[in-house]
Amino acid sequence: MLRLGVDLGGTKIEAALVDEAGACLIRRRTPTPAAYEEKLDAIAELVAHVEREAGVASPLPAGVGHPGSLNPRTGLMRNANSTALNGRPLDQDLAARLQRPVRCANDANCFTLSEARDGAGAGCTSVFGVIAGTGVGGGLVINGALVTGADGNAGEWGHTALPWITAEELAVSPPCYCGKTNCVEAWCSGPALSADHFRNTGQELSAQEIADAAAKGDEACQASLERHAQRFARALASVVNIVDPQMIVLGGGLSNLPGFATKLETHLQDWAFTDELVTQVRPAVHGDSSGVRGAAWLWP
């Protein structure tokens, strides 16, 4: 049985046909347009392309991962950093455009579902998935099922406050796009790592450039990575204290930083309210395929 998944990202849209074993048989990508109607058009073109390439006889139900969430009362999108989506009935519009049933879920939820099913969290009863890149998002799977919460916002730890904030951090209090300050996302995203490095060194470097320089022995870059890891571990400690997951799976661009998962697991022991840390931290097994795979599995 084939399943159709779509990952609607800020920079790219991906569509894939996934088989029963979880393999992506066909994957195609296209840059994400800025305008809402153009996003719908791009998704429709990708879906038509992959189904035509696979020789699919009748339209498959579509699972779609996206930033933000659908308000369960109004049916409208909210909290998406791709702001053109906000206030729109994305699932209804896509169902009409694609002429098929559509199920939508937050992209971090899709990522977590994929990794809990047969990735780094396979066999675990509780998995917290983290996407850390240009933003910071999260999802929770317990006993194989997504936990979306009463308002559809479960897992949004990126918009909680950075815990155990220091006087130096409080003096900075970086603003977040959500309108608040000192959010985990404002301290722990890729751009936040770059901003922190700039504040401390005057160097404008991307997260990857900081990591590359650190690997070559640059002490200032090493210090920036250490500050970032400490903050990230503090933020994850709050998740551990509330959810106590067996596994935390890391995805997004920052998950590719060398040794990041191991460093976070080590630092978590200092902040989590436990005498012995049981939660493991691992990078995603399926990498950037996890989002579209999880979207495909929104259908049973």
C-alpha positions as CSV (number, residue, x, y, z in Angstrom):
1,M,0.0,0.0,0.0
2,L,1.3,3.4,-1.0
3,R,0.9,6.5,1.2
4,L,1.3,10.1,0.0
5,G,3.1,12.6,2.2
6,V,3.8,16.3,1.7
7,D,6.2,18.4,3.8
8,L,5.4,22.1,3.5
9,G,8.5,23.9,4.7
10,G,9.6,27.5,4.7
11,T,12.2,27.1,1.9
12,K,11.1,23.9,0.2
13,I,8.0,21.7,-0.4
14,E,8.5,18.0,-0.7
15,A,6.1,15.3,-1.8
16,A,6.8,11.6,-1.5
17,L,5.2,8.2,-2.0
18,V,6.0,5.9,1.0
19,D,5.5,2.1,0.9
20,E,4.4,-0.1,3.8
21,A,7.9,-0.6,5.0
22,G,8.5,3.2,5.2
23,A,10.7,3.6,2.2
24,C,10.3,6.7,0.1
25,L,9.9,5.3,-3.4
26,I,9.6,8.7,-5.1
27,R,10.6,12.1,-3.6
28,R,10.4,15.4,-5.4
29,R,11.0,18.9,-4.1
30,T,10.4,22.4,-5.2
31,P,11.2,25.9,-3.7
32,T,8.4,27.2,-1.5
33,P,6.6,30.3,-3.0
34,A,5.8,33.2,-0.7
35,A,2.1,33.7,-1.5
36,Y,-0.5,31.4,-0.1
37,E,-2.3,30.5,-3.4
38,E,1.1,29.8,-5.0
39,K,1.9,27.4,-2.2
40,L,-1.3,25.5,-3.0
41,D,-0.4,25.4,-6.7
42,A,3.1,24.1,-6.0
43,I,1.8,21.3,-3.8
44,A,-0.8,20.3,-6.4
45,E,1.9,20.2,-9.1
46,L,4.2,18.1,-7.0
47,V,1.5,15.7,-6.0
48,A,0.4,15.3,-9.6
49,H,4.1,14.7,-10.7
50,V,4.8,11.9,-8.1
51,E,1.5,10.1,-8.7
52,R,2.0,10.3,-12.5
53,E,5.6,9.1,-12.2
54,A,4.4,6.1,-10.0
55,G,1.5,5.3,-12.3
56,V,-1.0,5.8,-9.5
57,A,-4.5,5.1,-10.9
58,S,-6.6,7.0,-8.4
59,P,-5.8,9.9,-6.1
60,L,-4.3,8.9,-2.8
61,P,-5.3,10.5,0.5
62,A,-2.7,13.1,1.4
63,G,-0.9,13.7,4.7
64,V,0.6,17.2,5.0
65,G,3.1,18.5,7.5
66,H,3.3,22.2,8.0
67,P,4.6,24.9,10.4
68,G,2.1,26.1,13.1
69,S,-1.2,24.4,13.8
70,L,-4.8,24.3,12.9
71,N,-7.1,25.9,15.5
72,P,-9.5,23.0,16.3
73,R,-12.4,25.5,16.8
74,T,-12.1,27.7,13.8
75,G,-10.2,25.4,11.4
76,L,-7.8,28.2,10.6
77,M,-4.0,28.1,10.7
78,R,-2.1,29.9,13.4
79,N,1.4,30.3,14.9
80,A,3.1,29.5,11.6
81,N,6.4,31.3,11.0
82,S,5.4,31.1,7.3
83,T,3.0,33.8,8.0
84,A,1.1,33.5,4.7
85,L,-0.5,30.4,6.2
86,N,-2.0,32.0,9.2
87,G,-5.7,32.6,9.2
88,R,-6.2,30.2,6.3
89,P,-8.2,26.8,6.3
90,L,-5.2,24.9,4.9
91,D,-6.6,21.4,5.1
92,Q,-9.9,22.5,3.4
93,D,-8.2,24.5,0.7
94,L,-5.8,21.6,-0.1
95,A,-8.6,19.0,-0.1
96,A,-10.4,21.2,-2.7
97,R,-7.3,21.8,-4.7
98,L,-6.1,18.2,-4.7
99,Q,-9.6,16.7,-5.0
100,R,-9.0,14.2,-2.3
101,P,-9.1,13.8,1.6
102,V,-6.3,15.7,3.3
103,R,-5.0,15.4,6.9
104,C,-2.7,18.1,8.2
105,A,-0.3,18.1,11.2
106,N,2.5,20.2,12.6
107,D,5.8,19.4,10.9
108,A,7.5,18.6,14.2
109,N,4.7,16.2,15.0
110,C,5.2,14.5,11.6
111,F,8.9,14.3,12.3
112,T,8.3,12.7,15.7
113,L,5.8,10.2,14.3
114,S,8.3,9.0,11.7
115,E,11.2,8.6,14.2
116,A,9.0,6.9,16.8
117,R,7.7,4.4,14.3
118,D,10.9,3.1,12.9
119,G,13.6,5.6,13.6
120,A,15.7,6.6,16.6
121,G,12.7,6.2,18.9
122,A,11.6,2.8,17.6
123,G,10.5,0.5,20.5
124,C,10.1,3.4,22.9
125,T,6.8,4.1,24.6
126,S,7.4,7.8,24.8
127,V,9.3,9.9,22.3
128,F,9.8,13.7,22.2
129,G,11.0,15.0,18.8
130,V,12.9,18.2,18.4
131,I,13.3,20.2,15.2
132,A,16.0,22.8,15.6
133,G,17.0,24.9,12.7
134,T,15.7,28.4,11.8
135,G,13.1,27.7,14.5
136,V,12.6,25.3,17.4
137,G,9.7,23.0,17.4
138,G,8.7,19.8,19.1
139,G,6.3,16.9,19.0
140,L,5.3,14.1,21.4
141,V,4.4,10.4,20.6
142,I,3.2,8.1,23.4
143,N,2.5,4.4,22.7
144,G,2.8,5.1,19.0
145,A,0.2,7.8,18.9
146,L,0.6,11.6,18.4
147,V,-0.3,13.7,21.4
148,T,-1.7,16.9,20.0
149,G,-3.3,18.3,23.2
150,A,-6.7,20.0,23.9
151,D,-5.8,23.0,21.7
152,G,-3.6,21.2,19.1
153,N,-0.4,22.9,20.5
154,A,1.2,20.0,22.4
155,G,5.0,20.0,22.0
156,E,5.5,23.7,21.4
157,W,8.4,24.0,23.8
158,G,10.1,26.5,21.5
159,H,7.7,29.2,22.8
160,T,8.3,28.5,26.5
161,A,10.8,30.7,28.3
162,L,14.4,29.7,28.6
163,P,14.7,28.3,32.1
164,W,17.3,29.2,34.8
165,I,18.1,32.4,32.9
166,T,21.2,34.2,33.9
167,A,21.6,37.9,34.6
168,E,23.7,38.2,31.4
169,E,21.0,36.5,29.4
170,L,18.3,38.6,31.0
171,A,20.1,41.8,30.0
172,V,20.0,40.6,26.3
173,S,16.4,39.3,26.4
174,P,16.2,38.6,22.6
175,P,12.8,39.1,21.1
176,C,10.9,36.3,19.4
177,Y,8.6,36.6,16.4
178,C,5.7,35.4,18.6
179,G,5.9,38.8,20.3
180,K,7.5,37.7,23.6
181,T,11.2,37.7,24.7
182,N,13.5,35.0,26.0
183,C,11.7,32.1,24.2
184,V,13.6,28.9,23.8
185,E,13.5,29.6,20.0
186,A,15.0,33.0,20.5
187,W,18.0,31.5,22.3
188,C,18.4,28.0,20.8
189,S,17.7,28.2,17.1
190,G,20.4,28.4,14.4
191,P,20.0,32.2,14.0
192,A,20.1,32.5,17.8
193,L,23.4,30.7,17.9
194,S,24.7,33.1,15.2
195,A,23.4,36.1,17.1
196,D,25.0,35.0,20.3
197,H,28.3,34.5,18.6
198,F,28.1,38.0,17.1
199,R,27.3,39.6,20.4
200,N,30.4,38.0,22.0
201,T,32.9,38.3,19.1
202,G,31.6,40.7,16.5
203,Q,31.8,38.0,13.9
204,E,28.9,37.3,11.6
205,L,28.9,33.6,11.1
206,S,26.2,31.0,10.4
207,A,25.7,28.1,12.7
208,Q,27.5,25.8,10.3
209,E,30.4,28.2,9.9
210,I,30.7,28.4,13.7
211,A,30.8,24.6,13.9
212,D,33.4,24.3,11.1
213,A,35.7,26.9,12.8
214,A,35.3,25.2,16.1
215,A,36.3,21.9,14.6
216,K,39.5,23.6,13.4
217,G,40.3,24.8,16.9
218,D,38.8,28.3,17.0
219,E,38.3,28.9,20.7
220,A,35.7,31.6,20.4
221,C,33.5,29.4,18.2
222,Q,34.0,26.5,20.6
223,A,32.8,28.8,23.4
224,S,29.7,29.8,21.4
225,L,28.8,26.2,20.8
226,E,29.2,25.4,24.5
227,R,27.0,28.3,25.5
228,H,24.4,27.1,23.0
229,A,24.5,23.5,24.1
230,Q,24.1,24.5,27.8
231,R,21.1,26.6,27.0
232,F,19.6,23.8,24.8
233,A,20.1,21.3,27.7
234,R,18.4,23.7,30.1
235,A,15.4,24.0,27.8
236,L,15.2,20.2,27.3
237,A,15.4,19.6,31.1
238,S,12.0,21.3,31.4
239,V,10.7,18.8,28.9
240,V,12.3,15.9,30.8
241,N,10.8,17.1,34.1
242,I,7.3,17.3,32.7
243,V,7.1,14.5,30.1
244,D,10.0,12.1,31.2
245,P,10.4,10.7,27.7
246,Q,12.4,7.6,27.0
247,M,13.9,9.2,23.9
248,I,14.5,12.7,22.6
249,V,15.2,12.7,18.9
250,L,16.9,15.6,17.3
251,G,16.2,16.8,13.7
252,G,16.7,20.0,11.8
253,G,20.0,21.6,10.8
254,L,21.4,21.9,14.3
255,S,21.1,18.2,14.8
256,N,23.9,17.8,12.3
257,L,26.4,19.6,14.6
258,P,29.2,17.2,15.5
259,G,28.6,15.5,18.9
260,F,25.5,17.7,19.6
261,A,23.3,14.8,20.8
262,T,26.0,13.4,23.1
263,K,26.7,16.8,24.5
264,L,23.1,17.5,25.3
265,E,22.6,14.2,27.0
266,T,25.6,14.9,29.2
267,H,24.4,18.4,30.1
268,L,20.9,17.3,30.7
269,Q,22.1,15.4,33.8
270,D,23.0,18.7,35.4
271,W,19.6,20.2,35.0
272,A,16.9,17.5,35.0
273,F,15.2,16.8,38.3
274,T,16.5,13.2,38.7
275,D,19.4,11.4,40.4
276,E,20.0,9.3,37.2
277,L,19.1,10.5,33.7
278,V,17.1,7.7,31.9
279,T,16.1,9.8,28.9
280,Q,18.4,9.3,25.9
281,V,19.1,11.9,23.2
282,R,19.8,10.7,19.7
283,P,19.9,12.3,16.2
284,A,17.2,11.3,13.7
285,V,17.7,8.0,11.8
286,H,15.8,9.2,8.7
287,G,17.2,12.7,8.6
288,D,15.3,15.1,6.4
289,S,13.1,12.3,5.1
290,S,11.3,12.1,8.5
291,G,9.0,15.0,8.0
292,V,7.5,13.7,4.8
293,R,7.4,10.1,6.0
294,G,5.5,11.1,9.1
295,A,3.1,13.1,7.0
296,A,2.4,10.0,4.9
297,W,1.6,8.1,8.1
298,L,-1.1,10.5,9.2
299,W,-3.3,8.0,7.3
300,P,-3.6,4.5,8.8
